[in-house]
Amino acid sequence: MEWFENEEFWTDLFPYMFPAERFSAAADQVSEILALAQFKKKRVLDLCCGPGRHSVELARRGLAVTGVDRSSFLLKRARELAVEAQVRVEWVMDDMRRFKRPRAFDLACSLFTSFGYFKDEEDDLRVLRNVAESLTSGGVFVIDVLGKELLARRWENARYTEYPDGTVRVERPQLRGDWSRLRNDWTLIRKGRSKTFRFEHSIYSGRELKDRLLACGFDDAQLYGDLQGTAYGLDSPRLIAVARKV
């Protein structure tokens, strides 16, 4: 079983990956995404939508939203969020390597480093080709990941975080594959017990991500350092690519 197929990973880490402030930030982030993409159409794909924080906010704005994820637990939380917000979202349980709807969407989003999970890079390329094929002519893809440049500049061998409930999270990252993959061990310590989760994903520089987008069916790709559209550089907090189809 791959790490992302393990539902325990998502259920146990959910409070720490998706605290309340992450949900609160979704409204501003969606505004920034729509402005950055210069989006004025209707149909949106939220790929690896997780608990639906962006999908639901997009739907609140009257957009036709499809949220795709392979985790039944995360989709359950997404459905609950949509009911609470009284919005309609199409939720699809599927693997992003398989999901494809030719010319069905005007905008696609992949946010919060939800890209690069797979050991075989051809799987990443398949995802990009699926997205390109699923977009209409003039469609836009916004992808948000951790950039290799920032990771190299601010590398830490370990990180320690303490939460209000007393839980401690210890992160221990490792570089693999000649700086192509990042493996991370997260150990949660709570009530005198510890549990470790290991996950791994590919890391891309700005140029590497742009080259792959252009090779997989997109006609243009612009890089930014955040969702506000600032220039991408060594200190950029995120690597954002906005790729377009003619």
C-alpha positions in Angstrom: 0.0 0.0 0.0 1.3 3.5 -0.9 1.2 6.0 1.9 -1.6 8.1 0.3 -3.8 4.9 0.1 -3.7 4.5 3.9 -6.9 6.0 5.3 -5.2 6.1 8.8 -2.8 8.7 7.5 -5.6 11.1 6.7 -7.8 10.4 9.7 -5.0 10.6 12.3 -3.3 13.6 10.7 -6.4 15.5 9.7 -6.5 17.9 12.7 -2.8 18.9 12.1 -2.9 19.1 8.3 -6.3 20.9 8.2 -6.7 23.1 11.3 -9.5 25.6 11.5 -7.3 28.5 10.2 -6.7 26.5 6.9 -10.5 26.4 6.3 -10.8 30.1 7.2 -8.1 31.0 4.7 -9.9 29.3 1.8 -12.1 32.3 0.9 -9.1 34.6 0.3 -7.2 31.9 -1.5 -10.1 31.3 -3.9 -10.3 35.0 -4.6 -6.6 35.0 -5.4 -6.8 31.9 -7.6 -9.6 33.3 -9.7 -7.8 36.6 -10.1 -4.5 35.0 -10.9 -6.2 32.7 -13.5 -8.2 35.7 -14.8 -11.1 33.3 -14.7 -14.6 34.4 -15.8 -16.2 31.1 -16.9 -18.1 28.4 -15.0 -16.8 24.8 -14.7 -14.1 24.0 -12.2 -12.2 20.9 -11.3 -10.6 20.7 -7.8 -8.2 17.8 -8.2 -7.2 16.1 -4.9 -9.8 18.2 -3.2 -9.3 16.8 0.2 -11.9 18.0 2.7 -13.3 20.3 0.2 -12.3 23.7 1.6 -11.6 25.2 -1.8 -14.4 23.3 -3.7 -17.0 24.5 -1.3 -15.8 28.1 -1.5 -15.8 28.0 -5.3 -19.3 26.6 -5.2 -20.4 29.5 -3.0 -19.5 31.8 -5.8 -22.0 30.1 -8.2 -19.4 28.0 -10.0 -20.1 24.4 -11.2 -17.5 22.5 -9.2 -16.3 18.9 -9.3 -14.1 17.7 -6.4 -12.0 14.6 -7.0 -10.1 12.6 -4.3 -9.3 9.0 -3.6 -9.8 9.2 0.2 -13.3 8.2 1.4 -12.6 9.9 4.7 -11.7 13.2 3.2 -14.6 13.1 0.8 -16.9 12.4 3.7 -15.6 15.6 5.4 -16.0 17.5 2.1 -19.6 16.4 1.8 -20.3 17.5 5.3 -18.8 20.9 4.6 -20.9 21.3 1.5 -24.1 20.5 3.4 -23.2 22.9 6.1 -22.5 25.6 3.5 -25.7 24.7 1.6 -23.9 24.4 -1.7 -23.9 21.7 -4.4 -20.6 20.1 -5.4 -20.1 17.0 -7.5 -17.8 14.7 -5.4 -15.9 11.9 -7.2 -13.9 9.2 -5.6 -11.1 8.4 -8.0 -7.3 8.3 -8.5 -5.9 11.4 -10.3 -3.9 9.1 -12.6 -7.3 7.8 -13.9 -9.7 10.7 -13.7 -10.2 12.4 -17.0 -13.2 14.2 -18.7 -12.3 15.5 -22.1 -13.0 19.2 -22.5 -15.3 19.3 -19.4 -13.7 22.1 -17.4 -12.7 25.7 -17.8 -10.4 25.8 -14.7 -8.5 23.0 -12.9 -6.8 23.4 -9.6 -4.2 21.3 -7.7 -3.5 22.9 -4.4 -1.6 22.3 -1.1 1.2 20.1 -2.7 -1.3 17.5 -3.9 0.9 16.7 -6.9 3.9 14.5 -7.2 2.9 11.6 -4.9 4.0 8.8 -7.2 7.4 7.1 -7.4 7.2 6.7 -11.2 7.5 10.1 -12.8 5.4 8.9 -15.7 2.5 8.8 -13.3 2.9 12.6 -12.6 3.1 13.2 -16.4 -0.1 11.2 -16.9 -1.9 13.4 -14.3 -0.8 16.5 -16.2 -1.9 15.1 -19.5 -5.3 14.1 -18.0 -5.8 17.7 -16.7 -4.8 19.2 -20.1 -7.2 16.9 -21.9 -10.0 17.7 -19.4 -9.8 21.4 -20.0 -11.6 23.3 -22.7 -9.9 25.5 -25.3 -8.7 28.5 -23.3 -8.8 26.5 -20.1 -6.4 27.3 -17.2 -4.6 25.0 -14.7 -3.4 26.4 -11.4 -1.0 24.2 -9.5 0.4 25.0 -6.1 3.4 23.0 -4.7 6.5 23.4 -2.5 9.3 24.6 -4.7 12.7 22.9 -4.7 14.4 26.3 -4.5 12.8 27.3 -1.2 13.4 23.8 0.2 17.1 24.0 -0.6 17.5 27.5 0.8 15.7 26.8 4.1 16.5 23.2 4.7 15.9 22.0 8.3 17.0 18.5 9.4 14.1 18.4 11.9 11.2 20.5 13.0 9.2 20.5 16.2 5.6 21.8 16.6 3.4 21.8 19.7 -0.4 22.1 19.4 -2.9 23.6 21.9 -4.2 20.1 22.8 -0.7 19.2 24.0 0.2 17.0 20.9 3.7 17.4 19.6 4.6 16.8 16.0 8.2 16.0 15.1 9.1 16.2 11.4 12.3 14.6 10.0 12.7 15.1 6.2 15.1 13.2 4.0 16.1 13.9 0.4 16.1 11.0 -2.0 16.7 10.3 -5.7 19.3 13.1 -6.3 17.0 15.8 -5.0 14.0 14.5 -6.9 12.0 13.2 -4.0 11.3 14.3 -0.4 10.6 11.7 2.2 9.2 12.9 5.6 8.6 11.1 8.8 5.9 12.8 11.0 5.8 11.5 14.6 2.8 12.5 16.7 3.4 12.4 20.5 0.2 12.6 22.6 -0.8 11.4 26.0 2.6 9.6 26.4 2.2 7.6 23.1 3.8 8.2 19.7 2.9 7.2 16.2 5.0 7.8 13.1 3.7 8.3 9.6 6.0 8.3 6.5 5.1 10.0 3.3 7.0 10.9 0.2 6.5 13.1 -2.9 8.5 14.5 -5.8 9.9 18.0 -5.6 10.2 20.3 -8.6 12.1 23.5 -9.4 10.2 26.2 -11.2 11.9 25.3 -14.5 11.2 21.5 -14.0 7.5 22.0 -13.4 7.1 24.4 -16.3 8.9 22.1 -18.7 6.6 19.2 -17.7 3.5 21.3 -18.1 4.6 22.4 -21.6 5.4 18.8 -22.6 2.0 17.5 -21.4 -0.4 19.6 -23.6 -0.3 23.1 -22.2 0.7 26.0 -24.5 1.9 28.4 -21.9 3.0 28.3 -18.3 3.8 31.2 -16.0 5.4 30.9 -12.5 4.6 32.8 -9.4 5.8 32.8 -5.8 2.4 32.9 -4.2 -1.3 33.1 -5.1 -1.0 36.9 -5.1 1.1 36.7 -8.3 4.5 37.8 -7.0 7.5 36.8 -9.0 8.9 33.3 -8.3 12.3 33.3 -6.6 14.6 31.7 -4.0 12.5 32.9 -1.0 9.1 32.4 -2.5 6.8 30.6 0.0 5.2 28.5 -2.7 5.7 27.5 -6.3 2.6 28.4 -8.3 2.2 27.6 -12.0 -0.6 29.0 -14.1 -0.8 26.9 -17.3 -3.1 27.6 -20.2 -4.4 25.8 -23.3 -5.0 27.8 -26.4 
